[in-house]
Amino acid sequence: MEADRLNSPSTSVITFEVLGHQLQFSQDPNSKHLGTTVWDTSMVFAKFLEKNCRKGRFCPSKLKGKRVVELGAGCGVAGFGMALLGCDVVSTDQIEVVPLLRRNVERNTSRIMQMNSNSDSFGSIQVAELDWGNEDHIKAVAPPFDYIIGTDVVYAEHLLGPLLQTIIALSGSKTTILLGHEIRSTSVHEQMLQTWKNLFEVKIVPKAKMDSKYQHPSIQIFIMGLKPPAVVAEKADNAVSTEKLDRKTQGIDQQVNEVETNKRGPDKEENCGISSDIDDLDGEIIKKNCLPLTRLPDGKLSEWEARRYGSMAARLLRDIKIT
Ligand SMILES: C[S@@+](CC[C@H](N)C(=O)[O-])C[C@H]1O[C@@H](n2cnc3c(N)ncnc32)[C@H](O)[C@@H]1O
């Protein structure tokens, strides 16, 4: 995972402009913890909100006062996207990440509040420790939420079960789940998608709905809602309440195992391996919506393009074995 890091080891602050604000996120790419780095998907997610906030479900008039929990928040970028649109966000992560997350939340909140004219629609952000699967942590944030969000939180098979279990425990019948994901491992991705499709109604956001710059063929955003309780109960071993976390784990683990033995990948789209028939935000079917890999402009590389090229190079280098 170390080689997959997207920032240079010397980058201690990321400046990110979104929804009319210049946010600054401190990070520590040299730490051993993944959560102390800003991951690209979080920026794609926040810019996706920016692009789609003029009408529809992401406009501030619809989001004002909605309760949001961010899982595996890291430096907190995605949560700020929702808070800038009026949501009351609880940004959560493991205890080791909480101090940096809290620093980023406090610093950016005071920057936003100082910009009087532009801070009217800002909701709020709180920070809390939430280790996936921990019943006390889940109860402490007072579910259910209107939205559960997370970016780059699925990167290893063993995390799928606890993450799903937590999402279900934090959900109510009207909860919307927004997850951003960068495909790094096809097997983890396929397993994740199949498991989600069993439990949730899944829509994949078309690239046309994302910011024209902040996107990449390997980064996807999913909009999901829990299937009716009967289906979830059947699929997840009848375990959706926080009192039954142990049974729920068994149910989800069973799901994960079923997928593992019964692997059927998602429908492949030419060149970029994402679903060929995907719903756009309003339910319209969009086909073959695959952009070419990042293009070089005539002049200098933008910061985003440099990040993406850095990421690709890191991956290539990881694959080259010097003998
Ligand atoms: C790849 S980082 C992504 C961070 C951030 N969401 C972003 O996009 O920049 C994965 C995050 O998941 C968190 N995470 C991993 N396992 C977790 C667990 N069991 N409980 C809570 N958070 C976890 C990590 O601490 C880390 O912040």
The ligand as a Gaussian input file, in Angstrom:
#p B3LYP/6-31G(d) Opt

LIG

0 1
 C       -7.295000       5.194000       2.085000
 S       -7.743000       6.066000       3.508000
 C       -8.929000       7.226000       2.905000
 C       -9.032000       8.447000       3.774000
 C      -10.019000       9.499000       3.294000
 N      -11.362000       8.977000       3.239000
 C       -9.628000      10.053000       1.945000
 O      -10.279000       9.722000       0.934000
 O       -8.682000      10.850000       1.873000
 C       -8.759000       4.851000       4.346000
 C       -9.362000       5.356000       5.655000
 O      -10.158000       4.317000       6.231000
 C       -9.901000       4.309000       7.617000
 N      -10.147000       2.970000       8.160000
 C       -9.569000       1.804000       7.807000
 N      -10.006000       0.795000       8.562000
 C      -10.901000       1.338000       9.430000
 C      -11.690000       0.803000      10.483000
 N      -11.645000      -0.482000      10.790000
 N      -12.475000       1.649000      11.165000
 C      -12.526000       2.967000      10.855000
 N      -11.801000       3.545000       9.873000
 C      -10.988000       2.733000       9.169000
 C       -8.434000       4.680000       7.732000
 O       -8.096000       5.155000       9.021000
 C       -8.316000       5.745000       6.668000
 O       -8.609000       7.019000       7.160000

